[in-house]
Amino acid sequence: MSVQVTIDVPETSFSILRTTPTAFAQELRLAAAVKWYEIGRISQSKAAELAGISRAQFLTALGQFNVSPYQVTPEELAAEVRDA
């Protein structure tokens, strides 16, 4: 089941970004999913679901947005290495 959400976007946005409304909506979903994953709000699988793509495609998209697929802070990683 899905719910449709409507947002108002200036018409000029599509020409500025050189995209169609449909492609813009898909890119917006992906950008939101990536950001919410990056800040730890959702998991990879939920982010991929939100973006409407597979988890493998989501992992590829993370690279395009320069976001690490790992949700570990440098401090957490150092603690894991130290405790190993």
PyMOL Python script that loads the backbone (N, CA, C, O; Angstrom):
from pymol import cmd

cmd.read_pdbstr("""\
ATOM      1  N   MET A   1       0.838  -1.167   0.000  1.00  0.00           N
ATOM      2  CA  MET A   1       0.000   0.000   0.000  1.00  0.00           C
ATOM      3  C   MET A   1       0.894   1.244   0.000  1.00  0.00           C
ATOM      4  O   MET A   1       1.941   1.259   0.648  1.00  0.00           O
ATOM      5  N   SER A   2       0.494   2.251  -0.702  1.00  0.00           N
ATOM      6  CA  SER A   2       1.251   3.498  -0.712  1.00  0.00           C
ATOM      7  C   SER A   2       0.296   4.675  -0.554  1.00  0.00           C
ATOM      8  O   SER A   2      -0.908   4.569  -0.788  1.00  0.00           O
ATOM      9  N   VAL A   3       0.870   5.781  -0.155  1.00  0.00           N
ATOM     10  CA  VAL A   3       0.128   7.010   0.037  1.00  0.00           C
ATOM     11  C   VAL A   3       0.742   8.058  -0.867  1.00  0.00           C
ATOM     12  O   VAL A   3       1.965   8.152  -0.973  1.00  0.00           O
ATOM     13  N   GLN A   4      -0.085   8.832  -1.509  1.00  0.00           N
ATOM     14  CA  GLN A   4       0.426   9.881  -2.380  1.00  0.00           C
ATOM     15  C   GLN A   4       0.518  11.183  -1.587  1.00  0.00           C
ATOM     16  O   GLN A   4      -0.422  11.562  -0.888  1.00  0.00           O
ATOM     17  N   VAL A   5       1.665  11.865  -1.704  1.00  0.00           N
ATOM     18  CA  VAL A   5       1.908  13.130  -1.034  1.00  0.00           C
ATOM     19  C   VAL A   5       2.101  14.186  -2.113  1.00  0.00           C
ATOM     20  O   VAL A   5       2.806  13.957  -3.096  1.00  0.00           O
ATOM     21  N   THR A   6       1.483  15.324  -1.931  1.00  0.00           N
ATOM     22  CA  THR A   6       1.587  16.403  -2.906  1.00  0.00           C
ATOM     23  C   THR A   6       2.360  17.565  -2.294  1.00  0.00           C
ATOM     24  O   THR A   6       2.075  17.995  -1.177  1.00  0.00           O
ATOM     25  N   ILE A   7       3.345  18.068  -3.041  1.00  0.00           N
ATOM     26  CA  ILE A   7       4.089  19.245  -2.607  1.00  0.00           C
ATOM     27  C   ILE A   7       4.084  20.263  -3.740  1.00  0.00           C
ATOM     28  O   ILE A   7       4.018  19.904  -4.916  1.00  0.00           O
ATOM     29  N   ASP A   8       4.154  21.520  -3.373  1.00  0.00           N
ATOM     30  CA  ASP A   8       4.221  22.591  -4.369  1.00  0.00           C
ATOM     31  C   ASP A   8       5.680  22.895  -4.668  1.00  0.00           C
ATOM     32  O   ASP A   8       6.474  23.154  -3.765  1.00  0.00           O
ATOM     33  N   VAL A   9       6.016  22.859  -5.946  1.00  0.00           N
ATOM     34  CA  VAL A   9       7.379  23.134  -6.401  1.00  0.00           C
ATOM     35  C   VAL A   9       7.278  24.154  -7.528  1.00  0.00           C
ATOM     36  O   VAL A   9       6.445  24.001  -8.422  1.00  0.00           O
ATOM     37  N   PRO A  10       8.109  25.187  -7.502  1.00  0.00           N
ATOM     38  CA  PRO A  10       8.065  26.160  -8.594  1.00  0.00           C
ATOM     39  C   PRO A  10       8.312  25.477  -9.938  1.00  0.00           C
ATOM     40  O   PRO A  10       9.190  24.621 -10.050  1.00  0.00           O
ATOM     41  N   GLU A  11       7.547  25.850 -10.945  1.00  0.00           N
ATOM     42  CA  GLU A  11       7.694  25.247 -12.273  1.00  0.00           C
ATOM     43  C   GLU A  11       9.108  25.391 -12.816  1.00  0.00           C
ATOM     44  O   GLU A  11       9.586  24.526 -13.549  1.00  0.00           O
ATOM     45  N   THR A  12       9.767  26.469 -12.463  1.00  0.00           N
ATOM     46  CA  THR A  12      11.123  26.706 -12.965  1.00  0.00           C
ATOM     47  C   THR A  12      12.116  25.676 -12.447  1.00  0.00           C
ATOM     48  O   THR A  12      13.191  25.508 -13.022  1.00  0.00           O
ATOM     49  N   SER A  13      11.769  24.989 -11.371  1.00  0.00           N
ATOM     50  CA  SER A  13      12.672  23.971 -10.809  1.00  0.00           C
ATOM     51  C   SER A  13      13.018  22.905 -11.836  1.00  0.00           C
ATOM     52  O   SER A  13      14.152  22.429 -11.884  1.00  0.00           O
ATOM     53  N   PHE A  14      12.060  22.536 -12.643  1.00  0.00           N
ATOM     54  CA  PHE A  14      12.281  21.455 -13.601  1.00  0.00           C
ATOM     55  C   PHE A  14      13.241  21.872 -14.708  1.00  0.00           C
ATOM     56  O   PHE A  14      14.072  21.075 -15.145  1.00  0.00           O
ATOM     57  N   SER A  15      13.129  23.113 -15.161  1.00  0.00           N
ATOM     58  CA  SER A  15      14.056  23.566 -16.206  1.00  0.00           C
ATOM     59  C   SER A  15      15.438  23.827 -15.618  1.00  0.00           C
ATOM     60  O   SER A  15      16.445  23.559 -16.273  1.00  0.00           O
ATOM     61  N   ILE A  16      15.500  24.344 -14.397  1.00  0.00           N
ATOM     62  CA  ILE A  16      16.792  24.585 -13.751  1.00  0.00           C
ATOM     63  C   ILE A  16      17.541  23.266 -13.580  1.00  0.00           C
ATOM     64  O   ILE A  16      18.738  23.187 -13.856  1.00  0.00           O
ATOM     65  N   LEU A  17      16.832  22.231 -13.124  1.00  0.00           N
ATOM     66  CA  LEU A  17      17.455  20.923 -12.900  1.00  0.00           C
ATOM     67  C   LEU A  17      17.482  20.064 -14.154  1.00  0.00           C
ATOM     68  O   LEU A  17      18.034  18.963 -14.145  1.00  0.00           O
ATOM     69  N   ARG A  18      16.891  20.562 -15.229  1.00  0.00           N
ATOM     70  CA  ARG A  18      16.820  19.828 -16.505  1.00  0.00           C
ATOM     71  C   ARG A  18      16.247  18.432 -16.320  1.00  0.00           C
ATOM     72  O   ARG A  18      16.859  17.424 -16.672  1.00  0.00           O
ATOM     73  N   THR A  19      15.049  18.416 -15.754  1.00  0.00           N
ATOM     74  CA  THR A  19      14.393  17.151 -15.463  1.00  0.00           C
ATOM     75  C   THR A  19      12.890  17.281 -15.651  1.00  0.00           C
ATOM     76  O   THR A  19      12.360  18.381 -15.807  1.00  0.00           O
ATOM     77  N   THR A  20      12.232  16.168 -15.634  1.00  0.00           N
ATOM     78  CA  THR A  20      10.772  16.144 -15.725  1.00  0.00           C
ATOM     79  C   THR A  20      10.191  16.054 -14.317  1.00  0.00           C
ATOM     80  O   THR A  20      10.906  15.700 -13.379  1.00  0.00           O
ATOM     81  N   PRO A  21       8.913  16.368 -14.154  1.00  0.00           N
ATOM     82  CA  PRO A  21       8.298  16.217 -12.833  1.00  0.00           C
ATOM     83  C   PRO A  21       8.420  14.799 -12.281  1.00  0.00           C
ATOM     84  O   PRO A  21       8.646  14.623 -11.083  1.00  0.00           O
ATOM     85  N   THR A  22       8.276  13.797 -13.126  1.00  0.00           N
ATOM     86  CA  THR A  22       8.372  12.412 -12.672  1.00  0.00           C
ATOM     87  C   THR A  22       9.788  12.090 -12.204  1.00  0.00           C
ATOM     88  O   THR A  22       9.971  11.493 -11.143  1.00  0.00           O
ATOM     89  N   ALA A  23      10.781  12.478 -12.984  1.00  0.00           N
ATOM     90  CA  ALA A  23      12.180  12.231 -12.603  1.00  0.00           C
ATOM     91  C   ALA A  23      12.536  13.031 -11.353  1.00  0.00           C
ATOM     92  O   ALA A  23      13.287  12.550 -10.505  1.00  0.00           O
ATOM     93  N   PHE A  24      12.006  14.241 -11.231  1.00  0.00           N
ATOM     94  CA  PHE A  24      12.238  15.072 -10.056  1.00  0.00           C
ATOM     95  C   PHE A  24      11.696  14.385  -8.807  1.00  0.00           C
ATOM     96  O   PHE A  24      12.366  14.347  -7.775  1.00  0.00           O
ATOM     97  N   ALA A  25      10.490  13.844  -8.901  1.00  0.00           N
ATOM     98  CA  ALA A  25       9.881  13.157  -7.753  1.00  0.00           C
ATOM     99  C   ALA A  25      10.719  11.956  -7.337  1.00  0.00           C
ATOM    100  O   ALA A  25      10.912  11.726  -6.143  1.00  0.00           O
ATOM    101  N   GLN A  26      11.219  11.186  -8.299  1.00  0.00           N
ATOM    102  CA  GLN A  26      12.058  10.032  -7.988  1.00  0.00           C
ATOM    103  C   GLN A  26      13.362  10.472  -7.335  1.00  0.00           C
ATOM    104  O   GLN A  26      13.812   9.860  -6.367  1.00  0.00           O
ATOM    105  N   GLU A  27      13.967  11.529  -7.860  1.00  0.00           N
ATOM    106  CA  GLU A  27      15.217  12.023  -7.298  1.00  0.00           C
ATOM    107  C   GLU A  27      15.004  12.574  -5.886  1.00  0.00           C
ATOM    108  O   GLU A  27      15.859  12.416  -5.015  1.00  0.00           O
ATOM    109  N   LEU A  28      13.869  13.215  -5.671  1.00  0.00           N
ATOM    110  CA  LEU A  28      13.547  13.745  -4.349  1.00  0.00           C
ATOM    111  C   LEU A  28      13.385  12.615  -3.336  1.00  0.00           C
ATOM    112  O   LEU A  28      13.873  12.712  -2.210  1.00  0.00           O
ATOM    113  N   ARG A  29      12.701  11.545  -3.735  1.00  0.00           N
ATOM    114  CA  ARG A  29      12.552  10.369  -2.863  1.00  0.00           C
ATOM    115  C   ARG A  29      13.908   9.779  -2.508  1.00  0.00           C
ATOM    116  O   ARG A  29      14.166   9.441  -1.353  1.00  0.00           O
ATOM    117  N   LEU A  30      14.770   9.658  -3.511  1.00  0.00           N
ATOM    118  CA  LEU A  30      16.101   9.101  -3.278  1.00  0.00           C
ATOM    119  C   LEU A  30      16.926  10.007  -2.362  1.00  0.00           C
ATOM    120  O   LEU A  30      17.577   9.526  -1.434  1.00  0.00           O
ATOM    121  N   ALA A  31      16.899  11.305  -2.619  1.00  0.00           N
ATOM    122  CA  ALA A  31      17.677  12.244  -1.803  1.00  0.00           C
ATOM    123  C   ALA A  31      17.214  12.211  -0.347  1.00  0.00           C
ATOM    124  O   ALA A  31      18.040  12.236   0.566  1.00  0.00           O
ATOM    125  N   ALA A  32      15.918  12.156  -0.129  1.00  0.00           N
ATOM    126  CA  ALA A  32      15.391  12.079   1.244  1.00  0.00           C
ATOM    127  C   ALA A  32      15.826  10.775   1.899  1.00  0.00           C
ATOM    128  O   ALA A  32      16.238  10.768   3.059  1.00  0.00           O
ATOM    129  N   ALA A  33      15.738   9.685   1.171  1.00  0.00           N
ATOM    130  CA  ALA A  33      16.124   8.382   1.720  1.00  0.00           C
ATOM    131  C   ALA A  33      17.604   8.361   2.084  1.00  0.00           C
ATOM    132  O   ALA A  33      17.977   7.860   3.145  1.00  0.00           O
ATOM    133  N   VAL A  34      18.441   8.902   1.212  1.00  0.00           N
ATOM    134  CA  VAL A  34      19.877   8.941   1.477  1.00  0.00           C
ATOM    135  C   VAL A  34      20.168   9.791   2.711  1.00  0.00           C
ATOM    136  O   VAL A  34      20.943   9.383   3.575  1.00  0.00           O
ATOM    137  N   LYS A  35      19.560  10.954   2.798  1.00  0.00           N
ATOM    138  CA  LYS A  35      19.820  11.844   3.931  1.00  0.00           C
ATOM    139  C   LYS A  35      19.342  11.205   5.235  1.00  0.00           C
ATOM    140  O   LYS A  35      20.058  11.231   6.236  1.00  0.00           O
ATOM    141  N   TRP A  36      18.149  10.636   5.229  1.00  0.00           N
ATOM    142  CA  TRP A  36      17.623  10.020   6.450  1.00  0.00           C
ATOM    143  C   TRP A  36      18.462   8.806   6.849  1.00  0.00           C
ATOM    144  O   TRP A  36      18.615   8.527   8.039  1.00  0.00           O
ATOM    145  N   TYR A  37      19.002   8.087   5.875  1.00  0.00           N
ATOM    146  CA  TYR A  37      19.930   6.993   6.188  1.00  0.00           C
ATOM    147  C   TYR A  37      21.214   7.565   6.784  1.00  0.00           C
ATOM    148  O   TYR A  37      21.716   7.060   7.788  1.00  0.00           O
ATOM    149  N   GLU A  38      21.741   8.618   6.165  1.00  0.00           N
ATOM    150  CA  GLU A  38      23.003   9.215   6.603  1.00  0.00           C
ATOM    151  C   GLU A  38      22.933   9.685   8.059  1.00  0.00           C
ATOM    152  O   GLU A  38      23.912   9.555   8.795  1.00  0.00           O
ATOM    153  N   ILE A  39      21.801  10.222   8.477  1.00  0.00           N
ATOM    154  CA  ILE A  39      21.686  10.722   9.853  1.00  0.00           C
ATOM    155  C   ILE A  39      21.194   9.645  10.820  1.00  0.00           C
ATOM    156  O   ILE A  39      20.961   9.918  11.998  1.00  0.00           O
ATOM    157  N   GLY A  40      21.038   8.415  10.310  1.00  0.00           N
ATOM    158  CA  GLY A  40      20.690   7.295  11.178  1.00  0.00           C
ATOM    159  C   GLY A  40      19.220   7.179  11.508  1.00  0.00           C
ATOM    160  O   GLY A  40      18.838   6.483  12.449  1.00  0.00           O
ATOM    161  N   ARG A  41      18.402   7.855  10.742  1.00  0.00           N
ATOM    162  CA  ARG A  41      16.961   7.829  11.024  1.00  0.00           C
ATOM    163  C   ARG A  41      16.282   6.557  10.499  1.00  0.00           C
ATOM    164  O   ARG A  41      15.298   6.092  11.075  1.00  0.00           O
ATOM    165  N   ILE A  42      16.812   5.999   9.407  1.00  0.00           N
ATOM    166  CA  ILE A  42      16.253   4.779   8.826  1.00  0.00           C
ATOM    167  C   ILE A  42      17.384   3.843   8.405  1.00  0.00           C
ATOM    168  O   ILE A  42      18.527   4.266   8.228  1.00  0.00           O
ATOM    169  N   SER A  43      17.044   2.567   8.250  1.00  0.00           N
ATOM    170  CA  SER A  43      18.015   1.549   7.840  1.00  0.00           C
ATOM    171  C   SER A  43      18.202   1.570   6.314  1.00  0.00           C
ATOM    172  O   SER A  43      17.452   2.223   5.590  1.00  0.00           O
ATOM    173  N   GLN A  44      19.220   0.839   5.851  1.00  0.00           N
ATOM    174  CA  GLN A  44      19.437   0.728   4.405  1.00  0.00           C
ATOM    175  C   GLN A  44      18.226   0.144   3.700  1.00  0.00           C
ATOM    176  O   GLN A  44      17.808   0.647   2.657  1.00  0.00           O
ATOM    177  N   SER A  45      17.659  -0.919   4.266  1.00  0.00           N
ATOM    178  CA  SER A  45      16.531  -1.571   3.598  1.00  0.00           C
ATOM    179  C   SER A  45      15.313  -0.661   3.547  1.00  0.00           C
ATOM    180  O   SER A  45      14.607  -0.630   2.539  1.00  0.00           O
ATOM    181  N   LYS A  46      15.056   0.084   4.623  1.00  0.00           N
ATOM    182  CA  LYS A  46      13.912   1.013   4.629  1.00  0.00           C
ATOM    183  C   LYS A  46      14.168   2.189   3.698  1.00  0.00           C
ATOM    184  O   LYS A  46      13.248   2.684   3.048  1.00  0.00           O
ATOM    185  N   ALA A  47      15.415   2.633   3.634  1.00  0.00           N
ATOM    186  CA  ALA A  47      15.764   3.732   2.724  1.00  0.00           C
ATOM    187  C   ALA A  47      15.558   3.306   1.271  1.00  0.00           C
ATOM    188  O   ALA A  47      15.013   4.061   0.466  1.00  0.00           O
ATOM    189  N   ALA A  48      15.996   2.098   0.945  1.00  0.00           N
ATOM    190  CA  ALA A  48      15.805   1.584  -0.414  1.00  0.00           C
ATOM    191  C   ALA A  48      14.315   1.476  -0.736  1.00  0.00           C
ATOM    192  O   ALA A  48      13.880   1.822  -1.834  1.00  0.00           O
ATOM    193  N   GLU A  49      13.549   0.997   0.225  1.00  0.00           N
ATOM    194  CA  GLU A  49      12.092   0.886   0.040  1.00  0.00           C
ATOM    195  C   GLU A  49      11.481   2.262  -0.202  1.00  0.00           C
ATOM    196  O   GLU A  49      10.653   2.430  -1.098  1.00  0.00           O
ATOM    197  N   LEU A  50      11.889   3.244   0.595  1.00  0.00           N
ATOM    198  CA  LEU A  50      11.381   4.607   0.438  1.00  0.00           C
ATOM    199  C   LEU A  50      11.738   5.172  -0.929  1.00  0.00           C
ATOM    200  O   LEU A  50      10.925   5.846  -1.561  1.00  0.00           O
ATOM    201  N   ALA A  51      12.950   4.896  -1.380  1.00  0.00           N
ATOM    202  CA  ALA A  51      13.403   5.400  -2.675  1.00  0.00           C
ATOM    203  C   ALA A  51      12.796   4.638  -3.846  1.00  0.00           C
ATOM    204  O   ALA A  51      12.852   5.101  -4.986  1.00  0.00           O
ATOM    205  N   GLY A  52      12.216   3.474  -3.572  1.00  0.00           N
ATOM    206  CA  GLY A  52      11.607   2.680  -4.641  1.00  0.00           C
ATOM    207  C   GLY A  52      12.618   1.928  -5.484  1.00  0.00           C
ATOM    208  O   GLY A  52      12.394   1.679  -6.668  1.00  0.00           O
ATOM    209  N   ILE A  53      13.743   1.564  -4.858  1.00  0.00           N
ATOM    210  CA  ILE A  53      14.802   0.844  -5.568  1.00  0.00           C
ATOM    211  C   ILE A  53      15.267  -0.338  -4.720  1.00  0.00           C
ATOM    212  O   ILE A  53      14.888  -0.467  -3.555  1.00  0.00           O
ATOM    213  N   SER A  54      16.087  -1.193  -5.315  1.00  0.00           N
ATOM    214  CA  SER A  54      16.625  -2.329  -4.572  1.00  0.00           C
ATOM    215  C   SER A  54      17.700  -1.842  -3.603  1.00  0.00           C
ATOM    216  O   SER A  54      18.203  -0.726  -3.726  1.00  0.00           O
ATOM    217  N   ARG A  55      18.040  -2.685  -2.652  1.00  0.00           N
ATOM    218  CA  ARG A  55      19.088  -2.328  -1.698  1.00  0.00           C
ATOM    219  C   ARG A  55      20.427  -2.165  -2.415  1.00  0.00           C
ATOM    220  O   ARG A  55      21.201  -1.268  -2.081  1.00  0.00           O
ATOM    221  N   ALA A  56      20.704  -3.015  -3.386  1.00  0.00           N
ATOM    222  CA  ALA A  56      21.946  -2.892  -4.160  1.00  0.00           C
ATOM    223  C   ALA A  56      21.990  -1.547  -4.895  1.00  0.00           C
ATOM    224  O   ALA A  56      23.030  -0.889  -4.922  1.00  0.00           O
ATOM    225  N   GLN A  57      20.883  -1.145  -5.480  1.00  0.00           N
ATOM    226  CA  GLN A  57      20.826   0.150  -6.163  1.00  0.00           C
ATOM    227  C   GLN A  57      21.001   1.290  -5.162  1.00  0.00           C
ATOM    228  O   GLN A  57      21.621   2.307  -5.471  1.00  0.00           O
ATOM    229  N   PHE A  58      20.448   1.111  -3.956  1.00  0.00           N
ATOM    230  CA  PHE A  58      20.588   2.131  -2.930  1.00  0.00           C
ATOM    231  C   PHE A  58      22.054   2.283  -2.522  1.00  0.00           C
ATOM    232  O   PHE A  58      22.536   3.402  -2.344  1.00  0.00           O
ATOM    233  N   LEU A  59      22.761   1.167  -2.374  1.00  0.00           N
ATOM    234  CA  LEU A  59      24.177   1.218  -2.023  1.00  0.00           C
ATOM    235  C   LEU A  59      24.975   1.963  -3.093  1.00  0.00           C
ATOM    236  O   LEU A  59      25.887   2.725  -2.773  1.00  0.00           O
ATOM    237  N   THR A  60      24.636   1.745  -4.344  1.00  0.00           N
ATOM    238  CA  THR A  60      25.280   2.463  -5.441  1.00  0.00           C
ATOM    239  C   THR A  60      24.966   3.957  -5.343  1.00  0.00           C
ATOM    240  O   THR A  60      25.847   4.794  -5.540  1.00  0.00           O
ATOM    241  N   ALA A  61      23.717   4.286  -5.039  1.00  0.00           N
ATOM    242  CA  ALA A  61      23.311   5.684  -4.916  1.00  0.00           C
ATOM    243  C   ALA A  61      24.041   6.380  -3.776  1.00  0.00           C
ATOM    244  O   ALA A  61      24.351   7.567  -3.875  1.00  0.00           O
ATOM    245  N   LEU A  62      24.320   5.658  -2.695  1.00  0.00           N
ATOM    246  CA  LEU A  62      25.074   6.256  -1.592  1.00  0.00           C
ATOM    247  C   LEU A  62      26.410   6.784  -2.089  1.00  0.00           C
ATOM    248  O   LEU A  62      26.841   7.867  -1.695  1.00  0.00           O
ATOM    249  N   GLY A  63      27.060   6.022  -2.953  1.00  0.00           N
ATOM    250  CA  GLY A  63      28.328   6.462  -3.524  1.00  0.00           C
ATOM    251  C   GLY A  63      28.177   7.721  -4.356  1.00  0.00           C
ATOM    252  O   GLY A  63      29.047   8.591  -4.330  1.00  0.00           O
ATOM    253  N   GLN A  64      27.087   7.826  -5.091  1.00  0.00           N
ATOM    254  CA  GLN A  64      26.846   9.014  -5.910  1.00  0.00           C
ATOM    255  C   GLN A  64      26.627  10.252  -5.044  1.00  0.00           C
ATOM    256  O   GLN A  64      26.906  11.371  -5.474  1.00  0.00           O
ATOM    257  N   PHE A  65      26.127  10.053  -3.825  1.00  0.00           N
ATOM    258  CA  PHE A  65      25.890  11.157  -2.894  1.00  0.00           C
ATOM    259  C   PHE A  65      27.058  11.326  -1.906  1.00  0.00           C
ATOM    260  O   PHE A  65      26.985  12.139  -0.986  1.00  0.00           O
ATOM    261  N   ASN A  66      28.128  10.553  -2.106  1.00  0.00           N
ATOM    262  CA  ASN A  66      29.290  10.579  -1.203  1.00  0.00           C
ATOM    263  C   ASN A  66      28.918  10.301   0.245  1.00  0.00           C
ATOM    264  O   ASN A  66      29.410  10.957   1.163  1.00  0.00           O
ATOM    265  N   VAL A  67      28.042   9.319   0.438  1.00  0.00           N
ATOM    266  CA  VAL A  67      27.611   8.905   1.773  1.00  0.00           C
ATOM    267  C   VAL A  67      28.110   7.485   2.002  1.00  0.00           C
ATOM    268  O   VAL A  67      27.946   6.614   1.148  1.00  0.00           O
ATOM    269  N   SER A  68      28.713   7.262   3.147  1.00  0.00           N
ATOM    270  CA  SER A  68      29.237   5.939   3.479  1.00  0.00           C
ATOM    271  C   SER A  68      28.092   4.957   3.716  1.00  0.00           C
ATOM    272  O   SER A  68      27.078   5.323   4.310  1.00  0.00           O
ATOM    273  N   PRO A  69      28.246   3.716   3.256  1.00  0.00           N
ATOM    274  CA  PRO A  69      27.219   2.708   3.532  1.00  0.00           C
ATOM    275  C   PRO A  69      27.273   2.216   4.976  1.00  0.00           C
ATOM    276  O   PRO A  69      26.404   1.458   5.408  1.00  0.00           O
ATOM    277  N   TYR A  70      28.286   2.642   5.719  1.00  0.00           N
ATOM    278  CA  TYR A  70      28.450   2.202   7.109  1.00  0.00           C
ATOM    279  C   TYR A  70      27.959   3.290   8.052  1.00  0.00           C
ATOM    280  O   TYR A  70      28.306   4.462   7.903  1.00  0.00           O
ATOM    281  N   GLN A  71      27.151   2.889   9.018  1.00  0.00           N
ATOM    282  CA  GLN A  71      26.636   3.846   9.999  1.00  0.00           C
ATOM    283  C   GLN A  71      27.411   3.716  11.301  1.00  0.00           C
ATOM    284  O   GLN A  71      26.840   3.425  12.352  1.00  0.00           O
ATOM    285  N   VAL A  72      28.702   3.933  11.219  1.00  0.00           N
ATOM    286  CA  VAL A  72      29.578   3.846  12.382  1.00  0.00           C
ATOM    287  C   VAL A  72      30.388   5.135  12.439  1.00  0.00           C
ATOM    288  O   VAL A  72      30.988   5.542  11.444  1.00  0.00           O
ATOM    289  N   THR A  73      30.403   5.770  13.593  1.00  0.00           N
ATOM    290  CA  THR A  73      31.200   6.985  13.751  1.00  0.00           C
ATOM    291  C   THR A  73      32.670   6.603  13.897  1.00  0.00           C
ATOM    292  O   THR A  73      32.975   5.469  14.264  1.00  0.00           O
ATOM    293  N   PRO A  74      33.576   7.523  13.619  1.00  0.00           N
ATOM    294  CA  PRO A  74      35.000   7.228  13.823  1.00  0.00           C
ATOM    295  C   PRO A  74      35.296   6.797  15.257  1.00  0.00           C
ATOM    296  O   PRO A  74      36.140   5.932  15.486  1.00  0.00           O
ATOM    297  N   GLU A  75      34.613   7.391  16.205  1.00  0.00           N
ATOM    298  CA  GLU A  75      34.824   7.040  17.609  1.00  0.00           C
ATOM    299  C   GLU A  75      34.385   5.595  17.885  1.00  0.00           C
ATOM    300  O   GLU A  75      35.076   4.852  18.582  1.00  0.00           O
ATOM    301  N   GLU A  76      33.233   5.207  17.331  1.00  0.00           N
ATOM    302  CA  GLU A  76      32.751   3.835  17.507  1.00  0.00           C
ATOM    303  C   GLU A  76      33.713   2.841  16.868  1.00  0.00           C
ATOM    304  O   GLU A  76      33.996   1.785  17.432  1.00  0.00           O
ATOM    305  N   LEU A  77      34.204   3.187  15.700  1.00  0.00           N
ATOM    306  CA  LEU A  77      35.143   2.305  14.996  1.00  0.00           C
ATOM    307  C   LEU A  77      36.436   2.173  15.801  1.00  0.00           C
ATOM    308  O   LEU A  77      36.965   1.070  15.946  1.00  0.00           O
ATOM    309  N   ALA A  78      36.941   3.275  16.319  1.00  0.00           N
ATOM    310  CA  ALA A  78      38.167   3.224  17.136  1.00  0.00           C
ATOM    311  C   ALA A  78      37.953   2.370  18.369  1.00  0.00           C
ATOM    312  O   ALA A  78      38.841   1.605  18.745  1.00  0.00           O
ATOM    313  N   ALA A  79      36.801   2.479  19.007  1.00  0.00           N
ATOM    314  CA  ALA A  79      36.501   1.677  20.199  1.00  0.00           C
ATOM    315  C   ALA A  79      36.445   0.194  19.847  1.00  0.00           C
ATOM    316  O   ALA A  79      36.928  -0.643  20.609  1.00  0.00           O
ATOM    317  N   GLU A  80      35.853  -0.135  18.687  1.00  0.00           N
ATOM    318  CA  GLU A  80      35.789  -1.541  18.266  1.00  0.00           C
ATOM    319  C   GLU A  80      37.169  -2.096  18.019  1.00  0.00           C
ATOM    320  O   GLU A  80      37.458  -3.231  18.399  1.00  0.00           O
ATOM    321  N   VAL A  81      38.040  -1.307  17.379  1.00  0.00           N
ATOM    322  CA  VAL A  81      39.401  -1.756  17.084  1.00  0.00           C
ATOM    323  C   VAL A  81      40.168  -1.917  18.405  1.00  0.00           C
ATOM    324  O   VAL A  81      40.889  -2.897  18.592  1.00  0.00           O
ATOM    325  N   ARG A  82      40.011  -0.969  19.297  1.00  0.00           N
ATOM    326  CA  ARG A  82      40.708  -1.004  20.579  1.00  0.00           C
ATOM    327  C   ARG A  82      40.276  -2.221  21.425  1.00  0.00           C
ATOM    328  O   ARG A  82      41.094  -2.839  22.106  1.00  0.00           O
ATOM    329  N   ASP A  83      38.961  -2.551  21.364  1.00  0.00           N
ATOM    330  CA  ASP A  83      38.421  -3.647  22.176  1.00  0.00           C
ATOM    331  C   ASP A  83      38.604  -5.014  21.524  1.00  0.00           C
ATOM    332  O   ASP A  83      38.325  -6.036  22.152  1.00  0.00           O
ATOM    333  N   ALA A  84      39.065  -5.048  20.288  1.00  0.00           N
ATOM    334  CA  ALA A  84      39.204  -6.332  19.579  1.00  0.00           C
ATOM    335  C   ALA A  84      40.414  -7.114  20.025  1.00  0.00           C
ATOM    336  O   ALA A  84      40.662  -8.210  19.521  1.00  0.00           O
TER     337      ALA A  84
END
""", "prot")
cmd.dss("prot")
cmd.show_as("cartoon", "prot")
cmd.util.cbc("prot")
cmd.orient("prot")
